[in-house]
Amino acid sequence: MALDLLVLRGLGLGDLLTAVPALRALRQAFPRHRITLAAPRALDALPPLTGAVDEQVDVSGPGPIPMDRVPFERPDIAVNLHGKGPQSIAALRDTGPGRLISFGTGPPYPEGVHEVRRWCGLLEWHGIDADPTDLTLGVSDRTGPAIVHPGAAYPARRWPPERFAEVAAALDDVVVTGNAEETPLARRVAERAGLPPGRVLAGRTTMADLVDLVSRSRLVVCGDTGVAHLATAFCVPSVVLFGPVSPALWGPPPGWRHVALWAGRNGDPHGERPDPGLLKIEVSEVVDAALEVTS
């Protein structure tokens, strides 16, 4: 009889990628279980690459809990990698698990720690060994273009497009990426950088396409967003611009040819204007860092 382990991580691209070490730890700890990940269907290109997930159910939406219910029944174990609030705990309890692993029912939720270590720490409290450095999905052959990704979920984390354009103009073989809503932003960056329209890939890539593109790229320049975590996952040199949130909480691991630029001040990551700290980062700093990590 199959044993079922359900994991909830109904969030975005970067959130899923920071949970990879925890997912792999669960695979190691429960080799006889079928692991089902509750996560957005839009991310379905990624779970197979982790080597830790057997199935995926679609759970997505805004807010601290993205669903009325998780579409799963009676797992032997349910693991909450989604958050600390009562909504996610209730959603998993409603599935009728034999055992629930979660903040709020076990250890206290740790503030001020890196997102990767937070979820590894939850498992370790329950006696499950987890390696926070186990982040990679592959290694780039670096034959692809440099990626400039100007978008981010909130304006507070968006460096000005004219600055991204100056960086793109200073680099060779550049494409500009983004989701469909970010297409006008990507076109603006490309036009100011003197790039032809064909170099704008925003709105033209599926998640699988984006994963393939990053997995071959030689450089990623972006803000604090999911594409930065893809660069980490494929060991692609990156320059990541941080504003209201410290890279100590969401940044790439040290020593992997990644540079995290931060002015050293905290702010509102959901703000409606570019964060003042983010605006302190100069174009010359970004270009110098890009040349450094690709040299």
TADANOR-V531122 format. One record per run of one state. SS is the DSSP state (a for helix, b for strand, c for the rest). FROM is the first residue (numbers start at 1). LEN is the number of residues. If there is no record, write none. Layout:
ss=SS from=FROM len=LEN
ss=SS from=FROM len=LEN
This chain:
ss=c from=1 len=2
ss=b from=3 len=6
ss=c from=9 len=4
ss=a from=13 len=6
ss=c from=19 len=1
ss=a from=20 len=10
ss=c from=30 len=3
ss=b from=33 len=7
ss=c from=40 len=1
ss=a from=41 len=3
ss=c from=44 len=3
ss=a from=47 len=4
ss=c from=51 len=4
ss=b from=55 len=4
ss=c from=59 len=18
ss=b from=77 len=4
ss=c from=81 len=5
ss=a from=86 len=8
ss=c from=94 len=5
ss=b from=99 len=3
ss=c from=102 len=13
ss=a from=115 len=11
ss=c from=126 len=20
ss=b from=146 len=4
ss=c from=150 len=5
ss=a from=155 len=3
ss=c from=158 len=3
ss=a from=161 len=10
ss=c from=171 len=3
ss=b from=174 len=4
ss=c from=178 len=2
ss=a from=180 len=14
ss=c from=194 len=3
ss=a from=197 len=3
ss=b from=200 len=1
ss=c from=201 len=6
ss=a from=207 len=10
ss=c from=217 len=2
ss=b from=219 len=5
ss=c from=224 len=2
ss=a from=226 len=8
ss=c from=234 len=4
ss=b from=238 len=4
ss=c from=242 len=5
ss=a from=247 len=4
ss=c from=251 len=7
ss=b from=258 len=4
ss=c from=262 len=14
ss=a from=276 len=4
ss=c from=280 len=3
ss=a from=283 len=12
ss=c from=295 len=1
